[in-house]
Amino acid sequence: MLRIASLSVVLVLVMVMVTSAVAGPNANEFKFVGAVGACGPGYPAGAKIVQSFWQTGIGLPDNGGSNTPVGADDRDLQNPNDNRYGLLVMKNGPTPVCASAGVTFSGFSPFVVGEGNKSVGFDYLNGSTCDGGSPRFNITYTPPGGPPNQFSFVGNCALGTTTTAPQDPAAWSRISWDVTDGGANPPIPSGSTITAISVVFDEGTDTGPGFAILDNILVNGKYQARESGQCPSGSVCTGIPPSD
């Protein structure tokens, strides 16, 4: 896995109930193509083979509802007018090329890792790349004893907790990692303050399909449903079963 320096981030979670995605931090797209030496001494320059963008129609309902048919009729889908933003990240070439893409979080306050917010994760369309290091979270944090800041990456899919995604159990999966244990390298001590966080994709077509479609990125106990909106509290997206 090509380890590329993390792109930093910041986050204040505003809890406002509305009928679709609610206000919160931003998950801003980025693309990184390294210059000569950016990925190590003597390393060649990267290439424009990466992409990251939030796109309508490829994700799960932004209102937190189900992406499944109404009853037994596959022609009639629930939440037909929802935009269904999803995040496409891809690398159209070999993993060693010095290039990556993803999102960086902004617009949040640094937060302390505790029992209610020590997990990070995302939903992904089945068939997407999800392996030993991509997609992953790059996290910068201040230890309980204070500076200097430390860095950890989180995202070995073999070490995560995987379930079906509640909005579409047949086609999507949900994975999460506890940043205080073996899901993080190194583990982040409880009581640390997370100051920056990004999702990075840098593994290419030599190790798998070279792309992933993500949604509902879990940070600080909230699910990011699009670039600038979160799943409403108590919705199917957050793991609440749909009512009869």
CORGI-V979703 format. One record per residue. N is the residue number from 0. RES is the residue in one letter. SS is DSSP state (H for helix, E for strand, - for the rest). Layout:
# CORGI-V979703
n & res & ss
N & RES & SS
N & RES & SS
This chain:
# CORGI-V979703
n & res & ss
0 & M & -
1 & L & -
2 & R & -
3 & I & -
4 & A & -
5 & S & -
6 & L & -
7 & S & -
8 & V & -
9 & V & -
10 & L & E
11 & V & -
12 & L & -
13 & V & -
14 & M & -
15 & V & -
16 & M & -
17 & V & -
18 & T & -
19 & S & -
20 & A & -
21 & V & E
22 & A & -
23 & G & -
24 & P & -
25 & N & E
26 & A & E
27 & N & E
28 & E & E
29 & F & E
30 & K & E
31 & F & E
32 & V & E
33 & G & -
34 & A & -
35 & V & -
36 & G & -
37 & A & -
38 & C & -
39 & G & -
40 & P & -
41 & G & -
42 & Y & -
43 & P & -
44 & A & -
45 & G & -
46 & A & -
47 & K & -
48 & I & -
49 & V & E
50 & Q & E
51 & S & E
52 & F & E
53 & W & E
54 & Q & E
55 & T & -
56 & G & -
57 & I & -
58 & G & -
59 & L & -
60 & P & -
61 & D & -
62 & N & -
63 & G & -
64 & G & -
65 & S & -
66 & N & -
67 & T & -
68 & P & E
69 & V & E
70 & G & -
71 & A & -
72 & D & E
73 & D & E
74 & R & E
75 & D & E
76 & L & E
77 & Q & -
78 & N & -
79 & P & -
80 & N & -
81 & D & -
82 & N & -
83 & R & -
84 & Y & -
85 & G & E
86 & L & E
87 & L & E
88 & V & E
89 & M & E
90 & K & E
91 & N & -
92 & G & -
93 & P & -
94 & T & -
95 & P & -
96 & V & -
97 & C & -
98 & A & E
99 & S & E
100 & A & E
101 & G & E
102 & V & E
103 & T & E
104 & F & E
105 & S & E
106 & G & -
107 & F & E
108 & S & -
109 & P & -
110 & F & E
111 & V & E
112 & V & -
113 & G & -
114 & E & -
115 & G & -
116 & N & -
117 & K & -
118 & S & E
119 & V & E
120 & G & E
121 & F & E
122 & D & E
123 & Y & E
124 & L & E
125 & N & -
126 & G & -
127 & S & -
128 & T & -
129 & C & -
130 & D & -
131 & G & -
132 & G & -
133 & S & -
134 & P & -
135 & R & E
136 & F & E
137 & N & E
138 & I & E
139 & T & E
140 & Y & E
141 & T & E
142 & P & -
143 & P & -
144 & G & -
145 & G & -
146 & P & -
147 & P & -
148 & N & E
149 & Q & E
150 & F & E
151 & S & E
152 & F & E
153 & V & E
154 & G & -
155 & N & -
156 & C & H
157 & A & H
158 & L & H
159 & G & -
160 & T & E
161 & T & E
162 & T & E
163 & T & E
164 & A & -
165 & P & -
166 & Q & -
167 & D & -
168 & P & -
169 & A & -
170 & A & -
171 & W & E
172 & S & E
173 & R & E
174 & I & E
175 & S & E
176 & W & E
177 & D & E
178 & V & -
179 & T & -
180 & D & -
181 & G & -
182 & G & -
183 & A & E
184 & N & E
185 & P & -
186 & P & -
187 & I & -
188 & P & -
189 & S & -
190 & G & -
191 & S & -
192 & T & E
193 & I & E
194 & T & E
195 & A & E
196 & I & E
197 & S & E
198 & V & E
199 & V & E
200 & F & E
201 & D & -
202 & E & -
203 & G & -
204 & T & -
205 & D & -
206 & T & -
207 & G & -
208 & P & -
209 & G & -
210 & F & E
211 & A & E
212 & I & E
213 & L & E
214 & D & E
215 & N & E
216 & I & E
217 & L & E
218 & V & E
219 & N & -
220 & G & -
221 & K & E
222 & Y & E
223 & Q & E
224 & A & E
225 & R & E
226 & E & -
227 & S & -
228 & G & E
229 & Q & E
230 & C & -
231 & P & -
232 & S & -
233 & G & -
234 & S & -
235 & V & H
236 & C & H
237 & T & H
238 & G & -
239 & I & -
240 & P & -
241 & P & -
242 & S & -
243 & D & -
